[in-house]
Amino acid sequence: MLGLLFGMLVRPHAIGPDGIRVRYGSEVDIPIAWNDIYSVTHRKQAIQDKQPKVTIDDNGVAKLHMRIQNETNIEVRLERPVRLKLPHGTETVATVKLYADDPKRFMDAVRSHI
């Protein structure tokens, strides 16, 4: 349990000149290029299923939920569906929802690159 916690603390989501790196411990490290991103918004949502989870909404849009304690607070909408490598296999998603410890600083960092 401590290893999982330390993995999240040492490898948080990252924002840089190439895009956003969505991370979850040592198993998930998903680079998303700025050219693939349509929008990034601060949007809180509760998710009850296990992590990571891909769901398909009523419109057929696949969403990846990278939650912490049943919650996401950042939504990254992509320009088009993108294939992402996950621990259970490859998924094609149009939205990535994640949890940032400090969503205001996360959004400030995103705005400095978009």
Secondary structure by P-SEA (a helix, b strand, c coil): caaaaaaaaaccccccccbbbbbccccbbbbbcccccccccbbbbbbcccccbbbbccccbbbbbbcccccccbbbbcccbbbbbccccbbbbcbbbbbbccaaaaaaaaaacc
